[in-house]
Amino acid sequence: MKTDIHPEYKQIVFRDLASGATFLTRSTTTSDKTIELDGETYPVIDVEISSESHPFYTGKQRILDSAGRVEKFNSRYKNFGK
């Protein structure tokens, strides 16, 4: 294997903007922003959504009323083309 071609893994915090949850992990990405967590200072990456706030993982999915949407479409376009 070639030497010195792989990026270095460093400790970094990912912060979910929707829920405020933080995840300390290792990554090759960097950031100029920092956060203090457990007495240590780490670079932080803000993410819009994570497993803490995504509806699939939280179980708070929205139920779409597909029958009502079809009826609304049909009533809107029932005279179209006549």
PDB file of N, CA, C and O in Angstrom:
ATOM      1  N   MET A   1       0.826  -1.178   0.000  1.00  0.00           N
ATOM      2  CA  MET A   1       0.000   0.000   0.000  1.00  0.00           C
ATOM      3  C   MET A   1       0.877   1.250   0.000  1.00  0.00           C
ATOM      4  O   MET A   1       1.932   1.263   0.634  1.00  0.00           O
ATOM      5  N   LYS A   2       0.457   2.291  -0.696  1.00  0.00           N
ATOM      6  CA  LYS A   2       1.215   3.535  -0.719  1.00  0.00           C
ATOM      7  C   LYS A   2       1.098   4.233   0.631  1.00  0.00           C
ATOM      8  O   LYS A   2       0.055   4.175   1.281  1.00  0.00           O
ATOM      9  N   THR A   3       2.160   4.883   1.041  1.00  0.00           N
ATOM     10  CA  THR A   3       2.152   5.609   2.303  1.00  0.00           C
ATOM     11  C   THR A   3       1.776   7.065   2.071  1.00  0.00           C
ATOM     12  O   THR A   3       1.989   7.608   0.988  1.00  0.00           O
ATOM     13  N   ASP A   4       1.219   7.684   3.093  1.00  0.00           N
ATOM     14  CA  ASP A   4       0.880   9.113   3.106  1.00  0.00           C
ATOM     15  C   ASP A   4      -0.152   9.525   2.062  1.00  0.00           C
ATOM     16  O   ASP A   4      -0.141  10.674   1.621  1.00  0.00           O
ATOM     17  N   ILE A   5      -1.039   8.625   1.656  1.00  0.00           N
ATOM     18  CA  ILE A   5      -2.091   9.014   0.709  1.00  0.00           C
ATOM     19  C   ILE A   5      -3.466   9.027   1.362  1.00  0.00           C
ATOM     20  O   ILE A   5      -4.411   9.574   0.794  1.00  0.00           O
ATOM     21  N   HIS A   6      -3.591   8.439   2.532  1.00  0.00           N
ATOM     22  CA  HIS A   6      -4.878   8.358   3.204  1.00  0.00           C
ATOM     23  C   HIS A   6      -5.067   9.532   4.152  1.00  0.00           C
ATOM     24  O   HIS A   6      -4.123   9.927   4.836  1.00  0.00           O
ATOM     25  N   PRO A   7      -6.272  10.099   4.207  1.00  0.00           N
ATOM     26  CA  PRO A   7      -6.503  11.221   5.128  1.00  0.00           C
ATOM     27  C   PRO A   7      -6.477  10.743   6.579  1.00  0.00           C
ATOM     28  O   PRO A   7      -6.703   9.569   6.871  1.00  0.00           O
ATOM     29  N   GLU A   8      -6.201  11.671   7.465  1.00  0.00           N
ATOM     30  CA  GLU A   8      -6.112  11.356   8.892  1.00  0.00           C
ATOM     31  C   GLU A   8      -7.489  11.454   9.542  1.00  0.00           C
ATOM     32  O   GLU A   8      -8.213  12.425   9.321  1.00  0.00           O
ATOM     33  N   TYR A   9      -7.849  10.465  10.332  1.00  0.00           N
ATOM     34  CA  TYR A   9      -9.100  10.486  11.088  1.00  0.00           C
ATOM     35  C   TYR A   9      -8.899  11.249  12.378  1.00  0.00           C
ATOM     36  O   TYR A   9      -7.933  11.020  13.105  1.00  0.00           O
ATOM     37  N   LYS A  10      -9.828  12.169  12.662  1.00  0.00           N
ATOM     38  CA  LYS A  10      -9.765  12.955  13.894  1.00  0.00           C
ATOM     39  C   LYS A  10     -11.117  12.918  14.586  1.00  0.00           C
ATOM     40  O   LYS A  10     -12.140  12.650  13.955  1.00  0.00           O
ATOM     41  N   GLN A  11     -11.120  13.188  15.885  1.00  0.00           N
ATOM     42  CA  GLN A  11     -12.365  13.280  16.639  1.00  0.00           C
ATOM     43  C   GLN A  11     -13.117  14.530  16.181  1.00  0.00           C
ATOM     44  O   GLN A  11     -12.521  15.599  16.040  1.00  0.00           O
ATOM     45  N   ILE A  12     -14.427  14.396  15.950  1.00  0.00           N
ATOM     46  CA  ILE A  12     -15.257  15.515  15.517  1.00  0.00           C
ATOM     47  C   ILE A  12     -16.661  15.318  16.072  1.00  0.00           C
ATOM     48  O   ILE A  12     -17.084  14.186  16.308  1.00  0.00           O
ATOM     49  N   VAL A  13     -17.380  16.405  16.279  1.00  0.00           N
ATOM     50  CA  VAL A  13     -18.746  16.352  16.791  1.00  0.00           C
ATOM     51  C   VAL A  13     -19.698  16.740  15.666  1.00  0.00           C
ATOM     52  O   VAL A  13     -19.505  17.760  15.004  1.00  0.00           O
ATOM     53  N   PHE A  14     -20.714  15.931  15.455  1.00  0.00           N
ATOM     54  CA  PHE A  14     -21.804  16.264  14.548  1.00  0.00           C
ATOM     55  C   PHE A  14     -22.983  16.699  15.410  1.00  0.00           C
ATOM     56  O   PHE A  14     -23.391  15.977  16.320  1.00  0.00           O
ATOM     57  N   ARG A  15     -23.538  17.895  15.121  1.00  0.00           N
ATOM     58  CA  ARG A  15     -24.644  18.444  15.906  1.00  0.00           C
ATOM     59  C   ARG A  15     -25.885  18.529  15.030  1.00  0.00           C
ATOM     60  O   ARG A  15     -25.864  19.147  13.965  1.00  0.00           O
ATOM     61  N   ASP A  16     -26.973  17.902  15.490  1.00  0.00           N
ATOM     62  CA  ASP A  16     -28.257  17.924  14.783  1.00  0.00           C
ATOM     63  C   ASP A  16     -28.955  19.239  15.102  1.00  0.00           C
ATOM     64  O   ASP A  16     -29.268  19.511  16.262  1.00  0.00           O
ATOM     65  N   LEU A  17     -29.203  20.062  14.075  1.00  0.00           N
ATOM     66  CA  LEU A  17     -29.838  21.360  14.301  1.00  0.00           C
ATOM     67  C   LEU A  17     -31.313  21.232  14.665  1.00  0.00           C
ATOM     68  O   LEU A  17     -31.854  22.105  15.343  1.00  0.00           O
ATOM     69  N   ALA A  18     -31.973  20.161  14.228  1.00  0.00           N
ATOM     70  CA  ALA A  18     -33.396  19.990  14.512  1.00  0.00           C
ATOM     71  C   ALA A  18     -33.653  19.589  15.964  1.00  0.00           C
ATOM     72  O   ALA A  18     -34.600  20.075  16.584  1.00  0.00           O
ATOM     73  N   SER A  19     -32.816  18.708  16.506  1.00  0.00           N
ATOM     74  CA  SER A  19     -33.066  18.221  17.865  1.00  0.00           C
ATOM     75  C   SER A  19     -32.037  18.707  18.882  1.00  0.00           C
ATOM     76  O   SER A  19     -32.281  18.632  20.086  1.00  0.00           O
ATOM     77  N   GLY A  20     -30.902  19.198  18.423  1.00  0.00           N
ATOM     78  CA  GLY A  20     -29.857  19.641  19.330  1.00  0.00           C
ATOM     79  C   GLY A  20     -28.956  18.530  19.821  1.00  0.00           C
ATOM     80  O   GLY A  20     -28.070  18.775  20.640  1.00  0.00           O
ATOM     81  N   ALA A  21     -29.160  17.318  19.343  1.00  0.00           N
ATOM     82  CA  ALA A  21     -28.349  16.180  19.764  1.00  0.00           C
ATOM     83  C   ALA A  21     -26.941  16.302  19.186  1.00  0.00           C
ATOM     84  O   ALA A  21     -26.756  16.843  18.096  1.00  0.00           O
ATOM     85  N   THR A  22     -25.954  15.797  19.921  1.00  0.00           N
ATOM     86  CA  THR A  22     -24.567  15.808  19.458  1.00  0.00           C
ATOM     87  C   THR A  22     -24.031  14.389  19.413  1.00  0.00           C
ATOM     88  O   THR A  22     -24.382  13.551  20.243  1.00  0.00           O
ATOM     89  N   PHE A  23     -23.173  14.131  18.431  1.00  0.00           N
ATOM     90  CA  PHE A  23     -22.560  12.822  18.245  1.00  0.00           C
ATOM     91  C   PHE A  23     -21.057  13.003  18.123  1.00  0.00           C
ATOM     92  O   PHE A  23     -20.596  13.685  17.208  1.00  0.00           O
ATOM     93  N   LEU A  24     -20.294  12.418  19.007  1.00  0.00           N
ATOM     94  CA  LEU A  24     -18.840  12.454  18.941  1.00  0.00           C
ATOM     95  C   LEU A  24     -18.380  11.216  18.194  1.00  0.00           C
ATOM     96  O   LEU A  24     -18.696  10.092  18.582  1.00  0.00           O
ATOM     97  N   THR A  25     -17.629  11.428  17.118  1.00  0.00           N
ATOM     98  CA  THR A  25     -17.174  10.315  16.295  1.00  0.00           C
ATOM     99  C   THR A  25     -15.841  10.686  15.656  1.00  0.00           C
ATOM    100  O   THR A  25     -15.296  11.757  15.920  1.00  0.00           O
ATOM    101  N   ARG A  26     -15.324   9.802  14.821  1.00  0.00           N
ATOM    102  CA  ARG A  26     -14.107  10.072  14.067  1.00  0.00           C
ATOM    103  C   ARG A  26     -14.475  10.307  12.619  1.00  0.00           C
ATOM    104  O   ARG A  26     -15.369   9.654  12.081  1.00  0.00           O
ATOM    105  N   SER A  27     -13.781  11.247  11.986  1.00  0.00           N
ATOM    106  CA  SER A  27     -14.060  11.562  10.597  1.00  0.00           C
ATOM    107  C   SER A  27     -12.844  12.218   9.964  1.00  0.00           C
ATOM    108  O   SER A  27     -11.955  12.703  10.665  1.00  0.00           O
ATOM    109  N   THR A  28     -12.807  12.230   8.638  1.00  0.00           N
ATOM    110  CA  THR A  28     -11.740  12.909   7.923  1.00  0.00           C
ATOM    111  C   THR A  28     -12.117  14.346   7.592  1.00  0.00           C
ATOM    112  O   THR A  28     -11.264  15.114   7.147  1.00  0.00           O
ATOM    113  N   THR A  29     -13.364  14.723   7.795  1.00  0.00           N
ATOM    114  CA  THR A  29     -13.813  16.078   7.515  1.00  0.00           C
ATOM    115  C   THR A  29     -13.352  17.028   8.609  1.00  0.00           C
ATOM    116  O   THR A  29     -13.075  16.607   9.732  1.00  0.00           O
ATOM    117  N   THR A  30     -13.272  18.305   8.278  1.00  0.00           N
ATOM    118  CA  THR A  30     -12.832  19.292   9.249  1.00  0.00           C
ATOM    119  C   THR A  30     -13.803  20.461   9.281  1.00  0.00           C
ATOM    120  O   THR A  30     -14.670  20.591   8.417  1.00  0.00           O
ATOM    121  N   SER A  31     -13.644  21.303  10.286  1.00  0.00           N
ATOM    122  CA  SER A  31     -14.501  22.475  10.435  1.00  0.00           C
ATOM    123  C   SER A  31     -13.752  23.546  11.201  1.00  0.00           C
ATOM    124  O   SER A  31     -12.897  23.246  12.034  1.00  0.00           O
ATOM    125  N   ASP A  32     -14.080  24.808  10.912  1.00  0.00           N
ATOM    126  CA  ASP A  32     -13.489  25.915  11.652  1.00  0.00           C
ATOM    127  C   ASP A  32     -14.231  26.175  12.965  1.00  0.00           C
ATOM    128  O   ASP A  32     -13.662  26.735  13.903  1.00  0.00           O
ATOM    129  N   LYS A  33     -15.504  25.767  13.029  1.00  0.00           N
ATOM    130  CA  LYS A  33     -16.294  25.934  14.250  1.00  0.00           C
ATOM    131  C   LYS A  33     -15.874  24.891  15.277  1.00  0.00           C
ATOM    132  O   LYS A  33     -15.496  23.774  14.924  1.00  0.00           O
ATOM    133  N   THR A  34     -15.946  25.266  16.550  1.00  0.00           N
ATOM    134  CA  THR A  34     -15.601  24.319  17.614  1.00  0.00           C
ATOM    135  C   THR A  34     -16.701  24.295  18.660  1.00  0.00           C
ATOM    136  O   THR A  34     -17.526  25.204  18.743  1.00  0.00           O
ATOM    137  N   ILE A  35     -16.692  23.232  19.457  1.00  0.00           N
ATOM    138  CA  ILE A  35     -17.644  23.064  20.550  1.00  0.00           C
ATOM    139  C   ILE A  35     -16.907  22.405  21.703  1.00  0.00           C
ATOM    140  O   ILE A  35     -16.014  21.583  21.498  1.00  0.00           O
ATOM    141  N   GLU A  36     -17.292  22.775  22.917  1.00  0.00           N
ATOM    142  CA  GLU A  36     -16.715  22.128  24.088  1.00  0.00           C
ATOM    143  C   GLU A  36     -17.663  21.038  24.548  1.00  0.00           C
ATOM    144  O   GLU A  36     -18.841  21.290  24.801  1.00  0.00           O
ATOM    145  N   LEU A  37     -17.146  19.835  24.652  1.00  0.00           N
ATOM    146  CA  LEU A  37     -17.942  18.668  25.022  1.00  0.00           C
ATOM    147  C   LEU A  37     -17.132  17.829  25.996  1.00  0.00           C
ATOM    148  O   LEU A  37     -16.023  17.402  25.675  1.00  0.00           O
ATOM    149  N   ASP A  38     -17.668  17.593  27.163  1.00  0.00           N
ATOM    150  CA  ASP A  38     -17.001  16.805  28.208  1.00  0.00           C
ATOM    151  C   ASP A  38     -15.626  17.372  28.569  1.00  0.00           C
ATOM    152  O   ASP A  38     -14.684  16.621  28.821  1.00  0.00           O
ATOM    153  N   GLY A  39     -15.521  18.703  28.591  1.00  0.00           N
ATOM    154  CA  GLY A  39     -14.270  19.337  28.976  1.00  0.00           C
ATOM    155  C   GLY A  39     -13.224  19.409  27.878  1.00  0.00           C
ATOM    156  O   GLY A  39     -12.141  19.946  28.110  1.00  0.00           O
ATOM    157  N   GLU A  40     -13.503  18.895  26.705  1.00  0.00           N
ATOM    158  CA  GLU A  40     -12.575  18.933  25.568  1.00  0.00           C
ATOM    159  C   GLU A  40     -13.164  19.803  24.466  1.00  0.00           C
ATOM    160  O   GLU A  40     -14.385  19.938  24.375  1.00  0.00           O
ATOM    161  N   THR A  41     -12.326  20.388  23.637  1.00  0.00           N
ATOM    162  CA  THR A  41     -12.771  21.197  22.509  1.00  0.00           C
ATOM    163  C   THR A  41     -12.590  20.391  21.229  1.00  0.00           C
ATOM    164  O   THR A  41     -11.503  19.892  20.941  1.00  0.00           O
ATOM    165  N   TYR A  42     -13.680  20.272  20.466  1.00  0.00           N
ATOM    166  CA  TYR A  42     -13.675  19.509  19.222  1.00  0.00           C
ATOM    167  C   TYR A  42     -14.213  20.380  18.090  1.00  0.00           C
ATOM    168  O   TYR A  42     -14.989  21.302  18.338  1.00  0.00           O
ATOM    169  N   PRO A  43     -13.810  20.099  16.846  1.00  0.00           N
ATOM    170  CA  PRO A  43     -14.470  20.743  15.707  1.00  0.00           C
ATOM    171  C   PRO A  43     -15.899  20.224  15.608  1.00  0.00           C
ATOM    172  O   PRO A  43     -16.170  19.077  15.966  1.00  0.00           O
ATOM    173  N   VAL A  44     -16.823  21.069  15.121  1.00  0.00           N
ATOM    174  CA  VAL A  44     -18.230  20.677  15.053  1.00  0.00           C
ATOM    175  C   VAL A  44     -18.752  20.888  13.633  1.00  0.00           C
ATOM    176  O   VAL A  44     -18.443  21.887  12.983  1.00  0.00           O
ATOM    177  N   ILE A  45     -19.547  19.930  13.168  1.00  0.00           N
ATOM    178  CA  ILE A  45     -20.248  20.016  11.888  1.00  0.00           C
ATOM    179  C   ILE A  45     -21.740  20.022  12.206  1.00  0.00           C
ATOM    180  O   ILE A  45     -22.239  19.114  12.871  1.00  0.00           O
ATOM    181  N   ASP A  46     -22.454  21.047  11.730  1.00  0.00           N
ATOM    182  CA  ASP A  46     -23.901  21.125  11.924  1.00  0.00           C
ATOM    183  C   ASP A  46     -24.603  20.413  10.783  1.00  0.00           C
ATOM    184  O   ASP A  46     -24.319  20.672   9.614  1.00  0.00           O
ATOM    185  N   VAL A  47     -25.529  19.505  11.125  1.00  0.00           N
ATOM    186  CA  VAL A  47     -26.307  18.779  10.119  1.00  0.00           C
ATOM    187  C   VAL A  47     -27.785  19.113  10.307  1.00  0.00           C
ATOM    188  O   VAL A  47     -28.237  19.357  11.426  1.00  0.00           O
ATOM    189  N   GLU A  48     -28.521  19.121   9.217  1.00  0.00           N
ATOM    190  CA  GLU A  48     -29.940  19.471   9.272  1.00  0.00           C
ATOM    191  C   GLU A  48     -30.782  18.391   9.949  1.00  0.00           C
ATOM    192  O   GLU A  48     -31.735  18.698  10.665  1.00  0.00           O
ATOM    193  N   ILE A  49     -30.427  17.131   9.720  1.00  0.00           N
ATOM    194  CA  ILE A  49     -31.256  16.029  10.226  1.00  0.00           C
ATOM    195  C   ILE A  49     -30.358  14.832  10.505  1.00  0.00           C
ATOM    196  O   ILE A  49     -29.377  14.601   9.797  1.00  0.00           O
ATOM    197  N   SER A  50     -30.696  14.083  11.525  1.00  0.00           N
ATOM    198  CA  SER A  50     -29.954  12.868  11.872  1.00  0.00           C
ATOM    199  C   SER A  50     -30.954  11.823  12.368  1.00  0.00           C
ATOM    200  O   SER A  50     -32.165  12.016  12.265  1.00  0.00           O
ATOM    201  N   SER A  51     -30.447  10.736  12.896  1.00  0.00           N
ATOM    202  CA  SER A  51     -31.332   9.695  13.410  1.00  0.00           C
ATOM    203  C   SER A  51     -32.138  10.169  14.616  1.00  0.00           C
ATOM    204  O   SER A  51     -33.161   9.567  14.942  1.00  0.00           O
ATOM    205  N   GLU A  52     -31.698  11.233  15.281  1.00  0.00           N
ATOM    206  CA  GLU A  52     -32.430  11.779  16.427  1.00  0.00           C
ATOM    207  C   GLU A  52     -33.679  12.552  16.013  1.00  0.00           C
ATOM    208  O   GLU A  52     -34.613  12.684  16.803  1.00  0.00           O
ATOM    209  N   SER A  53     -33.705  13.065  14.779  1.00  0.00           N
ATOM    210  CA  SER A  53     -34.833  13.900  14.369  1.00  0.00           C
ATOM    211  C   SER A  53     -35.543  13.403  13.112  1.00  0.00           C
ATOM    212  O   SER A  53     -36.594  13.937  12.759  1.00  0.00           O
ATOM    213  N   HIS A  54     -35.004  12.402  12.431  1.00  0.00           N
ATOM    214  CA  HIS A  54     -35.643  11.904  11.210  1.00  0.00           C
ATOM    215  C   HIS A  54     -36.901  11.113  11.560  1.00  0.00           C
ATOM    216  O   HIS A  54     -36.871  10.271  12.458  1.00  0.00           O
ATOM    217  N   PRO A  55     -38.010  11.376  10.859  1.00  0.00           N
ATOM    218  CA  PRO A  55     -39.281  10.700  11.189  1.00  0.00           C
ATOM    219  C   PRO A  55     -39.212   9.174  11.121  1.00  0.00           C
ATOM    220  O   PRO A  55     -39.916   8.501  11.874  1.00  0.00           O
ATOM    221  N   PHE A  56     -38.396   8.619  10.253  1.00  0.00           N
ATOM    222  CA  PHE A  56     -38.296   7.162  10.158  1.00  0.00           C
ATOM    223  C   PHE A  56     -37.777   6.559  11.456  1.00  0.00           C
ATOM    224  O   PHE A  56     -38.264   5.516  11.891  1.00  0.00           O
ATOM    225  N   TYR A  57     -36.799   7.203  12.075  1.00  0.00           N
ATOM    226  CA  TYR A  57     -36.199   6.676  13.302  1.00  0.00           C
ATOM    227  C   TYR A  57     -36.976   7.054  14.556  1.00  0.00           C
ATOM    228  O   TYR A  57     -36.955   6.317  15.541  1.00  0.00           O
ATOM    229  N   THR A  58     -37.662   8.194  14.531  1.00  0.00           N
ATOM    230  CA  THR A  58     -38.381   8.638  15.718  1.00  0.00           C
ATOM    231  C   THR A  58     -39.780   8.047  15.805  1.00  0.00           C
ATOM    232  O   THR A  58     -40.385   8.055  16.877  1.00  0.00           O
ATOM    233  N   GLY A  59     -40.307   7.532  14.691  1.00  0.00           N
ATOM    234  CA  GLY A  59     -41.646   6.961  14.686  1.00  0.00           C
ATOM    235  C   GLY A  59     -42.745   7.999  14.581  1.00  0.00           C
ATOM    236  O   GLY A  59     -43.916   7.676  14.781  1.00  0.00           O
ATOM    237  N   LYS A  60     -42.398   9.225  14.277  1.00  0.00           N
ATOM    238  CA  LYS A  60     -43.381  10.302  14.160  1.00  0.00           C
ATOM    239  C   LYS A  60     -43.606  10.654  12.698  1.00  0.00           C
ATOM    240  O   LYS A  60     -43.439  11.802  12.285  1.00  0.00           O
ATOM    241  N   GLN A  61     -43.983   9.658  11.933  1.00  0.00           N
ATOM    242  CA  GLN A  61     -44.205   9.874  10.507  1.00  0.00           C
ATOM    243  C   GLN A  61     -45.556  10.514  10.266  1.00  0.00           C
ATOM    244  O   GLN A  61     -46.508  10.287  11.012  1.00  0.00           O
ATOM    245  N   ARG A  62     -45.629  11.319   9.215  1.00  0.00           N
ATOM    246  CA  ARG A  62     -46.896  11.914   8.838  1.00  0.00           C
ATOM    247  C   ARG A  62     -47.663  10.933   7.958  1.00  0.00           C
ATOM    248  O   ARG A  62     -47.080  10.291   7.084  1.00  0.00           O
ATOM    249  N   ILE A  63     -48.945  10.819   8.184  1.00  0.00           N
ATOM    250  CA  ILE A  63     -49.804   9.972   7.374  1.00  0.00           C
ATOM    251  C   ILE A  63     -50.488  10.866   6.349  1.00  0.00           C
ATOM    252  O   ILE A  63     -51.184  11.818   6.703  1.00  0.00           O
ATOM    253  N   LEU A  64     -50.281  10.550   5.081  1.00  0.00           N
ATOM    254  CA  LEU A  64     -50.910  11.334   4.023  1.00  0.00           C
ATOM    255  C   LEU A  64     -52.272  10.750   3.689  1.00  0.00           C
ATOM    256  O   LEU A  64     -52.439   9.533   3.605  1.00  0.00           O
ATOM    257  N   ASP A  65     -53.234  11.626   3.502  1.00  0.00           N
ATOM    258  CA  ASP A  65     -54.578  11.212   3.135  1.00  0.00           C
ATOM    259  C   ASP A  65     -54.642  11.118   1.614  1.00  0.00           C
ATOM    260  O   ASP A  65     -55.045  12.067   0.943  1.00  0.00           O
ATOM    261  N   SER A  66     -54.240   9.964   1.075  1.00  0.00           N
ATOM    262  CA  SER A  66     -54.169   9.825  -0.380  1.00  0.00           C
ATOM    263  C   SER A  66     -55.555   9.822  -1.020  1.00  0.00           C
ATOM    264  O   SER A  66     -55.716  10.324  -2.132  1.00  0.00           O
ATOM    265  N   ALA A  67     -56.547   9.271  -0.347  1.00  0.00           N
ATOM    266  CA  ALA A  67     -57.901   9.263  -0.917  1.00  0.00           C
ATOM    267  C   ALA A  67     -58.426  10.687  -1.037  1.00  0.00           C
ATOM    268  O   ALA A  67     -59.039  11.032  -2.047  1.00  0.00           O
ATOM    269  N   GLY A  68     -58.198  11.510  -0.036  1.00  0.00           N
ATOM    270  CA  GLY A  68     -58.632  12.900  -0.087  1.00  0.00           C
ATOM    271  C   GLY A  68     -57.908  13.688  -1.162  1.00  0.00           C
ATOM    272  O   GLY A  68     -58.489  14.583  -1.776  1.00  0.00           O
ATOM    273  N   ARG A  69     -56.656  13.365  -1.391  1.00  0.00           N
ATOM    274  CA  ARG A  69     -55.890  14.061  -2.419  1.00  0.00           C
ATOM    275  C   ARG A  69     -56.384  13.702  -3.807  1.00  0.00           C
ATOM    276  O   ARG A  69     -56.429  14.559  -4.690  1.00  0.00           O
ATOM    277  N   VAL A  70     -56.755  12.442  -4.011  1.00  0.00           N
ATOM    278  CA  VAL A  70     -57.280  12.014  -5.310  1.00  0.00           C
ATOM    279  C   VAL A  70     -58.627  12.677  -5.574  1.00  0.00           C
ATOM    280  O   VAL A  70     -58.880  13.147  -6.683  1.00  0.00           O
ATOM    281  N   GLU A  71     -59.485  12.717  -4.571  1.00  0.00           N
ATOM    282  CA  GLU A  71     -60.793  13.367  -4.730  1.00  0.00           C
ATOM    283  C   GLU A  71     -60.624  14.855  -5.028  1.00  0.00           C
ATOM    284  O   GLU A  71     -61.355  15.408  -5.850  1.00  0.00           O
ATOM    285  N   LYS A  72     -59.685  15.496  -4.380  1.00  0.00           N
ATOM    286  CA  LYS A  72     -59.434  16.910  -4.615  1.00  0.00           C
ATOM    287  C   LYS A  72     -58.951  17.139  -6.053  1.00  0.00           C
ATOM    288  O   LYS A  72     -59.372  18.091  -6.710  1.00  0.00           O
ATOM    289  N   PHE A  73     -58.074  16.267  -6.528  1.00  0.00           N
ATOM    290  CA  PHE A  73     -57.586  16.361  -7.903  1.00  0.00           C
ATOM    291  C   PHE A  73     -58.725  16.170  -8.895  1.00  0.00           C
ATOM    292  O   PHE A  73     -58.865  16.945  -9.841  1.00  0.00           O
ATOM    293  N   ASN A  74     -59.547  15.129  -8.680  1.00  0.00           N
ATOM    294  CA  ASN A  74     -60.663  14.854  -9.593  1.00  0.00           C
ATOM    295  C   ASN A  74     -61.671  15.990  -9.612  1.00  0.00           C
ATOM    296  O   ASN A  74     -62.195  16.326 -10.675  1.00  0.00           O
ATOM    297  N   SER A  75     -61.954  16.590  -8.464  1.00  0.00           N
ATOM    298  CA  SER A  75     -62.917  17.689  -8.439  1.00  0.00           C
ATOM    299  C   SER A  75     -62.354  18.935  -9.114  1.00  0.00           C
ATOM    300  O   SER A  75     -63.102  19.713  -9.706  1.00  0.00           O
ATOM    301  N   ARG A  76     -61.075  19.121  -9.031  1.00  0.00           N
ATOM    302  CA  ARG A  76     -60.453  20.291  -9.636  1.00  0.00           C
ATOM    303  C   ARG A  76     -60.419  20.183 -11.166  1.00  0.00           C
ATOM    304  O   ARG A  76     -60.612  21.179 -11.863  1.00  0.00           O
ATOM    305  N   TYR A  77     -60.177  18.984 -11.683  1.00  0.00           N
ATOM    306  CA  TYR A  77     -60.000  18.799 -13.119  1.00  0.00           C
ATOM    307  C   TYR A  77     -61.106  17.989 -13.786  1.00  0.00           C
ATOM    308  O   TYR A  77     -60.890  17.437 -14.865  1.00  0.00           O
ATOM    309  N   LYS A  78     -62.278  17.904 -13.175  1.00  0.00           N
ATOM    310  CA  LYS A  78     -63.346  17.066 -13.733  1.00  0.00           C
ATOM    311  C   LYS A  78     -63.873  17.620 -15.058  1.00  0.00           C
ATOM    312  O   LYS A  78     -64.315  16.836 -15.897  1.00  0.00           O
ATOM    313  N   ASN A  79     -63.846  18.931 -15.279  1.00  0.00           N
ATOM    314  CA  ASN A  79     -64.352  19.504 -16.512  1.00  0.00           C
ATOM    315  C   ASN A  79     -63.242  19.808 -17.505  1.00  0.00           C
ATOM    316  O   ASN A  79     -63.504  20.399 -18.553  1.00  0.00           O
ATOM    317  N   PHE A  80     -62.036  19.427 -17.207  1.00  0.00           N
ATOM    318  CA  PHE A  80     -60.902  19.700 -18.089  1.00  0.00           C
ATOM    319  C   PHE A  80     -60.983  18.828 -19.341  1.00  0.00           C
ATOM    320  O   PHE A  80     -61.117  17.608 -19.245  1.00  0.00           O
ATOM    321  N   GLY A  81     -60.903  19.448 -20.499  1.00  0.00           N
ATOM    322  CA  GLY A  81     -60.915  18.705 -21.764  1.00  0.00           C
ATOM    323  C   GLY A  81     -62.308  18.449 -22.318  1.00  0.00           C
ATOM    324  O   GLY A  81     -62.424  17.777 -23.343  1.00  0.00           O
ATOM    325  N   LYS A  82     -63.366  18.947 -21.699  1.00  0.00           N
ATOM    326  CA  LYS A  82     -64.726  18.722 -22.206  1.00  0.00           C
ATOM    327  C   LYS A  82     -65.163  19.896 -23.020  1.00  0.00           C
ATOM    328  O   LYS A  82     -66.279  19.907 -23.539  1.00  0.00           O
TER     329      LYS A  82
END
